[in-house]
């Protein structure tokens, strides 16, 4: 069963902390994405990556950075956590060739609370 | 600027009846449209997609209709089942980028 695995289901961090959210996929997908989900706003794209060491800003990159050192792993970094970054974070991956047709495979999400 | 809009936050239907979820978009460069289903505490799961060159795609109880002139798509679920109760997201693929733009989601409740 193919998977996207996010390292933590729930996290509570303090304001100002540096936070790492990890995501690993086992499907040899080229593309990986980080979204956040907030009520009434749907899923908003933070960053994405088409290949190792490549990254592109999404719609709301401010306050975030990413790292993709290996094809299977895509990390989201909150440089200095703030309360407005409290959200559900979703990682996804897709094939470069069939992503539009079959969509993304999502992880189960990380519920981050910043206090 | 919301390029993909789901204007109904929620929908309630009776088991066995039809559920119709709607989605509007503004960008003519979208080449595929997709629907995802999300249960609480789980990631979204892919349901069905449609190419922009088609107007209908069917998979079992799920049918997606695309009206390009109106920039509108809809998901029909027939017959609706209690297990269909979830949040449904409409998404559009940006041509040649691999990116998906999502709507706000519609919460469907199917009552037994």
Interface residues (C-beta under 8 A of the other chain):
Chain A: X4 X9 X31 X33 X35 X40 X41 X42 X43 X44 X45 X48 X50 X58 X90 X92 X94 X96 X99 X100 X101 X102 X103 X104 X105 X106 X107 X108 X109
Chain B: X4 X6 X9 X31 X32 X34 X36 X41 X42 X43 X44 X45 X46 X49 X51 X89 X91 X93 X98 X99 X100 X101 X102 X103 X104 X105
